[in-house]
Amino acid sequence: MNGGPEEYDDYGERDHGNGACGDGRSSEPVRHPLARRGRSPLIPLPRASVEDGDRPLPGLAELGELLPVALDLSHDVLKSLLGAWALAACSVAETAAVEIHLGSCGTCAEEARRLREAVGLLHQPENLDLDPALRTRVLESCLTRRPPRIPVPDWAVPYDAETARLDALLQDFGEAEWRAPVRLRWYDGDVPASRGTTVAGVIAHLLAVDGLVATALGLEDPVAPAGEGHPADPAGRTEAFWRSARGPGNRSVWTPWRDQTHDLVRTVSFTGSTAGGLGVPYGGFELPLHDAMLDRAFACWIHAEDIAEAVAYPYDPPGPRHLSRMIELTARMLPAALADRRLAGRSTPGRAPHLVRAGAPGRSVRLEIEGASGGEWFIPLDSPAAVGSADLEVAHVALDGVEFCRLAAGHVPPDDAAVGQEGDRTAVRDVLFATAGMSRM
């Protein structure tokens, strides 16, 4: 036994010198191949732990080829491997050799950096979100192979599509997103109005107003059990639902809204054309069921945009076919909105109405909606019972289709909406403000 202090190698193995052990094997400790050149191993050996059960760890000699052994390569060979290294196409040993070399060769290190940046340009980041139109394409493909036994009526398809798109947006929302602040916007007459709520509050609003259609179809009214009676107007129903104990402020409102949308689509699919004559009361007016379902699809899209804006997420407008129907519904409702505006005394001063018989042509504004979903409508100015006439056109206004819908939702100021206008500017202003006045909470 030596009296001097014991010496240990880099791995904690006791160094016995260069003599032989009792069993005839060399007493020189086995070292990692890189350690022989004075370098640290790429993969340090693990330490024993309680989970090991005090079993001895395998020695380096037992690890064999599992350890990366850096090759001894010339500078020219290592330089030629930089491209493969940047593409992660080198073997483990080649990678070890290249990375060791980069630590001591500035020229190769700079070249390696440029190659890595070039590889990054070749692999552009891709959007992992599904195409919003994917659901429609898959369903159309499936239905061409096997038509549904009970199809969704054509007039209910926009509602089905928009509620499905909003449902997909809500899938990954956490509590923070459900409580994100949202400002609902509309026009009260000619004055912009707004109301603060949350994402959950918006879904509660959709649930409450969709309940008007549910009630007309004989389904359960989500507002009635709250003890607030049966408010007929959308704003009153929403306020009643928010005030009630059942007005949830988190994701718990998602399931009732989702179930109600499924019930509505299922019910109109089973009733089909027999439900077409039903009327849906909206407080001061009534809409046929076909138009009410389209109106709810429109509201679902607009409020989905409000939600997406609140959580900083992109959200596309409806497809051209569905957007076209929303535009057409808004254009059909414009004459009545102009009449209400005139009765309320908000028409532009100095323009006296020209009364005409019901069904007779009257002075009109030509409304041109641009884009794939657009078209032209002649809006009678002086009576909702009059017929729009190209011969009696007094003004022409052109708008983008999506912009027109956002104007009707109260999200765009009327003075900023028109792309082009000519003719009687007072008539154009009345049409634009009447469109914005159709909006509601």
Secondary structure, DSSP 8 states (H G I E B T S, - for coil): ---S--EE-TTS-EE--SSB-TTSSB-S----GGGGGT---SS------GGGTT-----HHHHGGGS-------HHHHHHTHHHHHTT-S-HHHHHHHHHHHTT-HHHHHHHHHHHHHHHHHS-----S--TTHHHHHHHHHHHHS--SS---GGGHHHHHHHHHHHHHHTT--HHHHT-EEEEEEEETTEEEEEEEEHHHHHHHHHHHHHHHHHHTT---SSGGGTS----SHHHHHHHHHHSTT--SSGGGHHHHHHHHHHHHHHHHHHGGGGTT-EEE-SS-EEEHHHHHHHHHHHHHHHHHHHHHHTT-------HHHHHHHHHHHHHHHHHHHHHHHHTT-S-TT-------TTSEEEEEEEEEESTT-EEEEEESS-TTSEEEEEEEEEEEEEEHHHHHHHHTT-S-HHHH-SEEEE-HHHHHHHHHHHHHT---
